């Protein structure tokens, strides 16, 4: 089994264990439906969520648990949807989940102390790629440049928002987001 297959099996097993644990916490229910917020279909979160739900749904007759992977904009959206009750489970970047749990960033004054993490899919790093000759040699050189920072509601966008704050970009220096 290659690295991807091993990772999918591990993620699926952990997800299944977590969802079944939640099922045991509410005995007596005939059938339980759980929506799992993932990400956009062209990213990694959606296929991982789909695999978790496929594993859970294999045991539907014995557990009464039905899982549905929901394509969403990503981490930030998933955390907000968990808080509102729109989703039962969600996949999110660790830094986004921590900010929501702690009440920081977009969740300032609204900590979500009930959030819980089950496992990490993979470590995430920030990589900035610029064309040669663009004049970008440091992160601060991004001011007044066009930058793709991910869609609204995505973890990538949340990471950019934190980076922009750390760089101290003032409104006139804002990058043109695409």
HELIX and SHEET records of a PDB file:
HELIX    1   1 UNK A    3  UNK A   24  1                                  22    
HELIX    2   2 UNK A   44  UNK A   58  1                                  15    
HELIX    3   3 UNK A   60  UNK A   63  1                                   4    
HELIX    4   4 UNK A   75  UNK A   84  1                                  10    
HELIX    5   5 UNK A   94  UNK A  102  1                                   9    
HELIX    6   6 UNK A  105  UNK A  107  5                                   3    
HELIX    7   7 UNK A  139  UNK A  142  5                                   4    
HELIX    8   8 UNK A  155  UNK A  167  1                                  13    
HELIX    9   9 UNK A  171  UNK A  173  5                                   3    
SHEET    1   A 3 UNK A  65  UNK A  70  0                                        
SHEET    2   A 3 UNK A  32  UNK A  37  1                                        
SHEET    3   A 3 UNK A  89  UNK A  90  1                                        
SHEET    1   B 2 UNK A 146  UNK A 147  0                                        
SHEET    2   B 2 UNK A 176  UNK A 177  1                                        
END                                                                             
